[in-house]
Amino acid sequence: MVENQRKGMQLVKCMNHDPENSKWGDYAPEGGCKEKMYIDEKAAKGLCWRCTSRSVGNIKGESYTVSTEN
């Protein structure tokens, strides 16, 4: 991800980077999520698309792999 400043946005770690203290920690990959994302500057936390997808699919505690293929 290109880390540039976006007006009205802030770059944060997925709230599942610390699964023990996350509301959605059951859906974090082993070792916590490493994803970063931009969220509105008025927001306190955010859940990345991968963890959101895992929660919708009810996938708990399994690791996912990030594809490097284009």
Gaussian input, Z-matrix of N, CA and C with variables (Angstrom, degrees):
# hf/3-21g

backbone

0 1
 N
 C     1     B1
 C     2     B2     1     A1
 N     3     B3     2     A2     1     D1
 C     4     B4     3     A3     2     D2
 C     5     B5     4     A4     3     D3
 N     6     B6     5     A5     4     D4
 C     7     B7     6     A6     5     D5
 C     8     B8     7     A7     6     D6
 N     9     B9     8     A8     7     D7
 C    10    B10     9     A9     8     D8
 C    11    B11    10    A10     9     D9
 N    12    B12    11    A11    10    D10
 C    13    B13    12    A12    11    D11
 C    14    B14    13    A13    12    D12
 N    15    B15    14    A14    13    D13
 C    16    B16    15    A15    14    D14
 C    17    B17    16    A16    15    D15
 N    18    B18    17    A17    16    D16
 C    19    B19    18    A18    17    D17
 C    20    B20    19    A19    18    D18
 N    21    B21    20    A20    19    D19
 C    22    B22    21    A21    20    D20
 C    23    B23    22    A22    21    D21
 N    24    B24    23    A23    22    D22
 C    25    B25    24    A24    23    D23
 C    26    B26    25    A25    24    D24
 N    27    B27    26    A26    25    D25
 C    28    B28    27    A27    26    D26
 C    29    B29    28    A28    27    D27
 N    30    B30    29    A29    28    D28
 C    31    B31    30    A30    29    D29
 C    32    B32    31    A31    30    D30
 N    33    B33    32    A32    31    D31
 C    34    B34    33    A33    32    D32
 C    35    B35    34    A34    33    D33
 N    36    B36    35    A35    34    D34
 C    37    B37    36    A36    35    D35
 C    38    B38    37    A37    36    D36
 N    39    B39    38    A38    37    D37
 C    40    B40    39    A39    38    D38
 C    41    B41    40    A40    39    D39
 N    42    B42    41    A41    40    D40
 C    43    B43    42    A42    41    D41
 C    44    B44    43    A43    42    D42
 N    45    B45    44    A44    43    D43
 C    46    B46    45    A45    44    D44
 C    47    B47    46    A46    45    D45
 N    48    B48    47    A47    46    D46
 C    49    B49    48    A48    47    D47
 C    50    B50    49    A49    48    D48
 N    51    B51    50    A50    49    D49
 C    52    B52    51    A51    50    D50
 C    53    B53    52    A52    51    D51
 N    54    B54    53    A53    52    D52
 C    55    B55    54    A54    53    D53
 C    56    B56    55    A55    54    D54
 N    57    B57    56    A56    55    D55
 C    58    B58    57    A57    56    D56
 C    59    B59    58    A58    57    D57
 N    60    B60    59    A59    58    D58
 C    61    B61    60    A60    59    D59
 C    62    B62    61    A61    60    D60
 N    63    B63    62    A62    61    D61
 C    64    B64    63    A63    62    D62
 C    65    B65    64    A64    63    D63
 N    66    B66    65    A65    64    D64
 C    67    B67    66    A66    65    D65
 C    68    B68    67    A67    66    D66
 N    69    B69    68    A68    67    D67
 C    70    B70    69    A69    68    D68
 C    71    B71    70    A70    69    D69
 N    72    B72    71    A71    70    D70
 C    73    B73    72    A72    71    D71
 C    74    B74    73    A73    72    D72
 N    75    B75    74    A74    73    D73
 C    76    B76    75    A75    74    D74
 C    77    B77    76    A76    75    D75
 N    78    B78    77    A77    76    D76
 C    79    B79    78    A78    77    D77
 C    80    B80    79    A79    78    D78
 N    81    B81    80    A80    79    D79
 C    82    B82    81    A81    80    D80
 C    83    B83    82    A82    81    D81
 N    84    B84    83    A83    82    D82
 C    85    B85    84    A84    83    D83
 C    86    B86    85    A85    84    D84
 N    87    B87    86    A86    85    D85
 C    88    B88    87    A87    86    D86
 C    89    B89    88    A88    87    D87
 N    90    B90    89    A89    88    D88
 C    91    B91    90    A90    89    D89
 C    92    B92    91    A91    90    D90
 N    93    B93    92    A92    91    D91
 C    94    B94    93    A93    92    D92
 C    95    B95    94    A94    93    D93
 N    96    B96    95    A95    94    D94
 C    97    B97    96    A96    95    D95
 C    98    B98    97    A97    96    D96
 N    99    B99    98    A98    97    D97
 C   100   B100    99    A99    98    D98
 C   101   B101   100   A100    99    D99
 N   102   B102   101   A101   100   D100
 C   103   B103   102   A102   101   D101
 C   104   B104   103   A103   102   D102
 N   105   B105   104   A104   103   D103
 C   106   B106   105   A105   104   D104
 C   107   B107   106   A106   105   D105
 N   108   B108   107   A107   106   D106
 C   109   B109   108   A108   107   D107
 C   110   B110   109   A109   108   D108
 N   111   B111   110   A110   109   D109
 C   112   B112   111   A111   110   D110
 C   113   B113   112   A112   111   D111
 N   114   B114   113   A113   112   D112
 C   115   B115   114   A114   113   D113
 C   116   B116   115   A115   114   D114
 N   117   B117   116   A116   115   D115
 C   118   B118   117   A117   116   D116
 C   119   B119   118   A118   117   D117
 N   120   B120   119   A119   118   D118
 C   121   B121   120   A120   119   D119
 C   122   B122   121   A121   120   D120
 N   123   B123   122   A122   121   D121
 C   124   B124   123   A123   122   D122
 C   125   B125   124   A124   123   D123
 N   126   B126   125   A125   124   D124
 C   127   B127   126   A126   125   D125
 C   128   B128   127   A127   126   D126
 N   129   B129   128   A128   127   D127
 C   130   B130   129   A129   128   D128
 C   131   B131   130   A130   129   D129
 N   132   B132   131   A131   130   D130
 C   133   B133   132   A132   131   D131
 C   134   B134   133   A133   132   D132
 N   135   B135   134   A134   133   D133
 C   136   B136   135   A135   134   D134
 C   137   B137   136   A136   135   D135
 N   138   B138   137   A137   136   D136
 C   139   B139   138   A138   137   D137
 C   140   B140   139   A139   138   D138
 N   141   B141   140   A140   139   D139
 C   142   B142   141   A141   140   D140
 C   143   B143   142   A142   141   D141
 N   144   B144   143   A143   142   D142
 C   145   B145   144   A144   143   D143
 C   146   B146   145   A145   144   D144
 N   147   B147   146   A146   145   D145
 C   148   B148   147   A147   146   D146
 C   149   B149   148   A148   147   D147
 N   150   B150   149   A149   148   D148
 C   151   B151   150   A150   149   D149
 C   152   B152   151   A151   150   D150
 N   153   B153   152   A152   151   D151
 C   154   B154   153   A153   152   D152
 C   155   B155   154   A154   153   D153
 N   156   B156   155   A155   154   D154
 C   157   B157   156   A156   155   D155
 C   158   B158   157   A157   156   D156
 N   159   B159   158   A158   157   D157
 C   160   B160   159   A159   158   D158
 C   161   B161   160   A160   159   D159
 N   162   B162   161   A161   160   D160
 C   163   B163   162   A162   161   D161
 C   164   B164   163   A163   162   D162
 N   165   B165   164   A164   163   D163
 C   166   B166   165   A165   164   D164
 C   167   B167   166   A166   165   D165
 N   168   B168   167   A167   166   D166
 C   169   B169   168   A168   167   D167
 C   170   B170   169   A169   168   D168
 N   171   B171   170   A170   169   D169
 C   172   B172   171   A171   170   D170
 C   173   B173   172   A172   171   D171
 N   174   B174   173   A173   172   D172
 C   175   B175   174   A174   173   D173
 C   176   B176   175   A175   174   D174
 N   177   B177   176   A176   175   D175
 C   178   B178   177   A177   176   D176
 C   179   B179   178   A178   177   D177
 N   180   B180   179   A179   178   D178
 C   181   B181   180   A180   179   D179
 C   182   B182   181   A181   180   D180
 N   183   B183   182   A182   181   D181
 C   184   B184   183   A183   182   D182
 C   185   B185   184   A184   183   D183
 N   186   B186   185   A185   184   D184
 C   187   B187   186   A186   185   D185
 C   188   B188   187   A187   186   D186
 N   189   B189   188   A188   187   D187
 C   190   B190   189   A189   188   D188
 C   191   B191   190   A190   189   D189
 N   192   B192   191   A191   190   D190
 C   193   B193   192   A192   191   D191
 C   194   B194   193   A193   192   D192
 N   195   B195   194   A194   193   D193
 C   196   B196   195   A195   194   D194
 C   197   B197   196   A196   195   D195
 N   198   B198   197   A197   196   D196
 C   199   B199   198   A198   197   D197
 C   200   B200   199   A199   198   D198
 N   201   B201   200   A200   199   D199
 C   202   B202   201   A201   200   D200
 C   203   B203   202   A202   201   D201
 N   204   B204   203   A203   202   D202
 C   205   B205   204   A204   203   D203
 C   206   B206   205   A205   204   D204
 N   207   B207   206   A206   205   D205
 C   208   B208   207   A207   206   D206
 C   209   B209   208   A208   207   D207

   B1=1.4475
   B2=1.5215
   B3=1.3101
   B4=1.4497
   B5=1.5265
   B6=1.3180
   B7=1.4541
   B8=1.5218
   B9=1.3242
   B10=1.4487
   B11=1.5288
   B12=1.2920
   B13=1.4545
   B14=1.5235
   B15=1.2988
   B16=1.4547
   B17=1.5198
   B18=1.3116
   B19=1.4526
   B20=1.5300
   B21=1.3323
   B22=1.4548
   B23=1.5158
   B24=1.3361
   B25=1.4616
   B26=1.5252
   B27=1.3186
   B28=1.4615
   B29=1.5205
   B30=1.3183
   B31=1.4500
   B32=1.5290
   B33=1.3378
   B34=1.4688
   B35=1.5218
   B36=1.3173
   B37=1.4622
   B38=1.5245
   B39=1.3177
   B40=1.4652
   B41=1.5225
   B42=1.3207
   B43=1.4640
   B44=1.5326
   B45=1.3244
   B46=1.4613
   B47=1.5200
   B48=1.3413
   B49=1.4668
   B50=1.5245
   B51=1.3351
   B52=1.4697
   B53=1.5306
   B54=1.3445
   B55=1.4655
   B56=1.5303
   B57=1.3150
   B58=1.4643
   B59=1.5236
   B60=1.3301
   B61=1.4610
   B62=1.5219
   B63=1.3110
   B64=1.4588
   B65=1.5220
   B66=1.3311
   B67=1.4650
   B68=1.5284
   B69=1.3266
   B70=1.4571
   B71=1.5286
   B72=1.3218
   B73=1.4524
   B74=1.5196
   B75=1.3364
   B76=1.4673
   B77=1.5282
   B78=1.3244
   B79=1.4558
   B80=1.5238
   B81=1.3096
   B82=1.4686
   B83=1.5263
   B84=1.3291
   B85=1.4629
   B86=1.5261
   B87=1.3163
   B88=1.4637
   B89=1.5198
   B90=1.3164
   B91=1.4551
   B92=1.5137
   B93=1.3185
   B94=1.4595
   B95=1.5180
   B96=1.3116
   B97=1.4628
   B98=1.5267
   B99=1.3051
   B100=1.4667
   B101=1.5301
   B102=1.3116
   B103=1.4637
   B104=1.5345
   B105=1.3444
   B106=1.4597
   B107=1.5187
   B108=1.3276
   B109=1.4641
   B110=1.5165
   B111=1.3151
   B112=1.4562
   B113=1.5254
   B114=1.3202
   B115=1.4597
   B116=1.5253
   B117=1.3096
   B118=1.4563
   B119=1.5237
   B120=1.3222
   B121=1.4609
   B122=1.5311
   B123=1.3209
   B124=1.4696
   B125=1.5225
   B126=1.3222
   B127=1.4646
   B128=1.5205
   B129=1.3215
   B130=1.4648
   B131=1.5298
   B132=1.3397
   B133=1.4610
   B134=1.5159
   B135=1.3249
   B136=1.4553
   B137=1.5146
   B138=1.3225
   B139=1.4620
   B140=1.5245
   B141=1.3280
   B142=1.4662
   B143=1.5301
   B144=1.3243
   B145=1.4624
   B146=1.5288
   B147=1.3363
   B148=1.4655
   B149=1.5294
   B150=1.3251
   B151=1.4702
   B152=1.5314
   B153=1.3326
   B154=1.4615
   B155=1.5215
   B156=1.3169
   B157=1.4572
   B158=1.5256
   B159=1.3243
   B160=1.4660
   B161=1.5216
   B162=1.3395
   B163=1.4588
   B164=1.5293
   B165=1.3239
   B166=1.4636
   B167=1.5275
   B168=1.3349
   B169=1.4668
   B170=1.5176
   B171=1.3516
   B172=1.4605
   B173=1.5261
   B174=1.3325
   B175=1.4637
   B176=1.5207
   B177=1.3191
   B178=1.4606
   B179=1.5169
   B180=1.3371
   B181=1.4467
   B182=1.5084
   B183=1.3083
   B184=1.4605
   B185=1.5145
   B186=1.3144
   B187=1.4543
   B188=1.5193
   B189=1.2961
   B190=1.4519
   B191=1.5130
   B192=1.2894
   B193=1.4615
   B194=1.5124
   B195=1.3144
   B196=1.4450
   B197=1.5158
   B198=1.3045
   B199=1.4548
   B200=1.5148
   B201=1.3180
   B202=1.4652
   B203=1.5134
   B204=1.3334
   B205=1.4632
   B206=1.5216
   B207=1.3071
   B208=1.4731
   B209=1.4814
   A1=108.42
   A2=116.23
   A3=121.47
   A4=107.47
   A5=115.48
   A6=119.25
   A7=109.76
   A8=115.62
   A9=120.74
   A10=108.16
   A11=115.69
   A12=119.59
   A13=109.24
   A14=117.53
   A15=122.24
   A16=108.23
   A17=116.47
   A18=121.24
   A19=111.01
   A20=115.82
   A21=121.34
   A22=114.30
   A23=117.50
   A24=121.44
   A25=109.82
   A26=115.61
   A27=121.06
   A28=108.95
   A29=116.19
   A30=122.29
   A31=108.41
   A32=116.57
   A33=121.48
   A34=110.11
   A35=115.68
   A36=121.58
   A37=108.50
   A38=115.83
   A39=120.50
   A40=108.12
   A41=116.65
   A42=118.94
   A43=111.97
   A44=117.87
   A45=121.15
   A46=112.72
   A47=118.09
   A48=119.41
   A49=109.09
   A50=116.52
   A51=123.19
   A52=107.51
   A53=117.61
   A54=121.55
   A55=114.63
   A56=117.09
   A57=120.32
   A58=111.94
   A59=117.05
   A60=121.45
   A61=113.01
   A62=117.75
   A63=122.10
   A64=110.71
   A65=115.42
   A66=120.85
   A67=110.45
   A68=116.84
   A69=122.44
   A70=111.92
   A71=117.78
   A72=123.24
   A73=115.17
   A74=117.21
   A75=120.47
   A76=111.67
   A77=116.81
   A78=121.26
   A79=113.12
   A80=117.10
   A81=121.23
   A82=109.75
   A83=116.98
   A84=118.80
   A85=109.45
   A86=116.32
   A87=120.37
   A88=109.76
   A89=116.76
   A90=121.14
   A91=114.14
   A92=117.74
   A93=121.76
   A94=112.53
   A95=114.95
   A96=122.03
   A97=110.08
   A98=116.82
   A99=122.46
   A100=112.26
   A101=117.84
   A102=123.01
   A103=112.03
   A104=116.33
   A105=122.67
   A106=107.34
   A107=116.38
   A108=119.66
   A109=110.59
   A110=114.76
   A111=120.50
   A112=108.67
   A113=115.35
   A114=121.47
   A115=107.88
   A116=116.36
   A117=121.38
   A118=109.94
   A119=116.28
   A120=120.14
   A121=112.92
   A122=117.71
   A123=121.17
   A124=112.20
   A125=117.33
   A126=121.70
   A127=110.16
   A128=115.87
   A129=120.69
   A130=112.14
   A131=117.58
   A132=122.11
   A133=109.58
   A134=115.38
   A135=120.57
   A136=110.82
   A137=115.76
   A138=122.81
   A139=107.05
   A140=117.04
   A141=120.76
   A142=111.17
   A143=114.95
   A144=119.77
   A145=112.41
   A146=117.05
   A147=119.13
   A148=111.12
   A149=116.19
   A150=120.08
   A151=110.91
   A152=116.40
   A153=119.90
   A154=109.65
   A155=116.50
   A156=121.16
   A157=111.38
   A158=116.25
   A159=120.37
   A160=111.05
   A161=117.52
   A162=120.18
   A163=110.68
   A164=117.07
   A165=121.05
   A166=110.26
   A167=116.36
   A168=121.20
   A169=112.85
   A170=117.15
   A171=123.56
   A172=111.67
   A173=116.09
   A174=122.43
   A175=107.21
   A176=116.94
   A177=120.95
   A178=111.13
   A179=114.97
   A180=122.31
   A181=117.79
   A182=119.33
   A183=120.39
   A184=109.05
   A185=117.34
   A186=118.87
   A187=109.83
   A188=114.24
   A189=119.47
   A190=107.60
   A191=116.10
   A192=119.44
   A193=108.04
   A194=114.76
   A195=121.00
   A196=107.82
   A197=116.30
   A198=120.96
   A199=110.40
   A200=116.34
   A201=120.95
   A202=110.82
   A203=117.25
   A204=121.04
   A205=109.35
   A206=116.53
   A207=121.06
   A208=110.73
   D1=135.92
   D2=176.72
   D3=-76.84
   D4=124.87
   D5=-177.34
   D6=-96.81
   D7=88.02
   D8=175.80
   D9=-119.57
   D10=165.01
   D11=-178.69
   D12=-83.27
   D13=129.33
   D14=176.87
   D15=-113.48
   D16=129.71
   D17=-177.85
   D18=-60.44
   D19=127.66
   D20=178.26
   D21=79.61
   D22=5.44
   D23=-177.18
   D24=-124.87
   D25=157.58
   D26=174.80
   D27=-132.74
   D28=146.72
   D29=178.77
   D30=-91.03
   D31=123.89
   D32=-178.46
   D33=-134.58
   D34=160.58
   D35=172.00
   D36=-79.38
   D37=152.27
   D38=173.21
   D39=-58.27
   D40=140.59
   D41=-178.56
   D42=-63.28
   D43=-14.46
   D44=176.65
   D45=-86.78
   D46=12.12
   D47=174.45
   D48=-67.61
   D49=-23.16
   D50=176.52
   D51=-125.99
   D52=79.14
   D53=-173.22
   D54=-57.28
   D55=-30.21
   D56=-178.43
   D57=-63.84
   D58=-28.34
   D59=-177.00
   D60=-113.25
   D61=14.53
   D62=-178.25
   D63=-103.54
   D64=140.67
   D65=175.75
   D66=-59.14
   D67=-33.71
   D68=-176.75
   D69=-106.87
   D70=24.78
   D71=-176.75
   D72=-58.00
   D73=-25.78
   D74=177.98
   D75=-62.50
   D76=-22.34
   D77=-176.47
   D78=-102.43
   D79=7.96
   D80=178.39
   D81=-79.87
   D82=147.47
   D83=174.22
   D84=-70.09
   D85=161.70
   D86=178.30
   D87=-56.03
   D88=132.37
   D89=-179.77
   D90=86.56
   D91=-2.05
   D92=179.43
   D93=90.50
   D94=159.97
   D95=-178.23
   D96=-84.91
   D97=139.47
   D98=-178.98
   D99=-103.24
   D100=1.52
   D101=-175.28
   D102=-70.28
   D103=142.76
   D104=172.60
   D105=-119.99
   D106=151.13
   D107=-179.34
   D108=-152.97
   D109=161.50
   D110=174.75
   D111=-91.97
   D112=134.01
   D113=175.49
   D114=-131.81
   D115=165.86
   D116=178.24
   D117=-58.04
   D118=142.59
   D119=-177.61
   D120=-64.04
   D121=-17.65
   D122=179.31
   D123=-86.62
   D124=-12.20
   D125=179.89
   D126=-82.81
   D127=152.20
   D128=179.99
   D129=-96.30
   D130=-34.80
   D131=-175.75
   D132=-145.10
   D133=166.63
   D134=176.04
   D135=-150.71
   D136=152.20
   D137=176.98
   D138=-110.80
   D139=124.17
   D140=-176.14
   D141=-66.35
   D142=168.08
   D143=-177.80
   D144=-65.52
   D145=-32.03
   D146=-179.77
   D147=-67.49
   D148=-46.57
   D149=-179.81
   D150=-68.99
   D151=-35.06
   D152=175.79
   D153=-62.57
   D154=-44.90
   D155=178.82
   D156=-61.66
   D157=-40.65
   D158=178.58
   D159=-64.23
   D160=-36.25
   D161=-179.78
   D162=-70.81
   D163=-38.95
   D164=178.53
   D165=-66.80
   D166=-38.54
   D167=179.05
   D168=-84.05
   D169=-1.03
   D170=-179.65
   D171=55.83
   D172=43.11
   D173=178.40
   D174=-97.95
   D175=110.11
   D176=-176.46
   D177=-112.03
   D178=136.37
   D179=169.11
   D180=66.39
   D181=4.76
   D182=177.83
   D183=-97.38
   D184=148.69
   D185=178.33
   D186=-81.17
   D187=154.00
   D188=172.71
   D189=-119.72
   D190=157.34
   D191=179.39
   D192=-111.83
   D193=146.77
   D194=177.37
   D195=-97.74
   D196=120.79
   D197=-179.23
   D198=-73.98
   D199=136.78
   D200=176.92
   D201=-104.63
   D202=5.00
   D203=179.59
   D204=-78.16
   D205=145.80
   D206=178.24
   D207=-102.49

